[in-house]
Amino acid sequence: MNTGLVVVDDTDRHRSLLETAGELAAGADAELVLLPMTTTDEVDAEREAIGQVSDAHVAAYGTDTIENRLFYNTGQVAREALETVEGEVDFTVVPKIVDANTEATAILDAAEEHGCDHIFLVGRKRSRTGKALFGSLAQTIMLTFDGQVTVELE
């Protein structure tokens, strides 16, 4: 592995996955690209909640504010998760705001843009029927990405 892309959120599963990616990166002298994502629907819900408190704050709560929050929070999560990793792990945070149905595309685009040869992500356990009806983000990445994919199940 030269560069690994880790899809990051602030959950215990994501922290565990980040630690695993960090251990592999440290052992291979590789870098990590951390990809925190939020959807436009989540952004709209946040803006609506803020609007209930103050209309003035909604105008200031734009894309830059959200990406900065994702950048800062992910940096904090990464430093905490990687502090137990033996060796140094270099990482870059690249926050993205995506449409709900374009998460897989955003992950694959980020991996290509940063020359990643390994993707790490947390997957959800679903029934066979659920997978057939709704698909799976992890499944899409595994079938599409031309490299290694590590999935930790929730």
Residue, then its C-alpha position, 0 to 999 in steps of 0.5 A: m500500500n502506498t496511499g490508503l483512503v479511509v472513509v471516516d466518521d466519528t463512531d467507534r467502528h470508524r475509529s477502529l477502522l482508522e486504527t487498522a488503516g494506520e497500522l498498515a500505513a505505518g508498516a508500509d510507510a504509506e500515507l492516508v487520505l481521510l474522507p469525512m462526508t456529509t450529505t446535502d440532506e444533512v446540511d439542509a437539516e443542520r441549516e434548518a435547525i440553526g434557522q430556528v434559532s437565528d436567521a443571521h447564523v444560517a447565512a454564515y453557515g455555508t459550505d466552507t463552514i461545514e467543510n471546516r468542521l468536518f476537517y477539524n473533527t476528522g483531524q481530532v478523531a484521527r489523532e486520537a485513533l492513531e496515537t496507539v499506532e507504533g510509528e508515524v502515520d501521515f494523513t491528509v483530510v479531504p472533506k466532501i459534501v455529497d448528494a445522498n446517492t453519490e457517496a460511492t462516486a465521491i469515494l471512488d473519485a477521491a481515491e483516484e484523485h489522490g492516487c489511492d491503492h487501498i480503500f477502507l470503509v465501514g459497511r452495514k450488515r444487511s439482509r440478502t433482501g436489503k442488499a438486493l433492493f437497496g444495494s450496498l455502498a461497500q459492495t459497489i466500492m468492492l466491485t468498482f475499485d481497482g485495488q484493495v478494499t477493507v470493510e469493517l462491518e457495523 
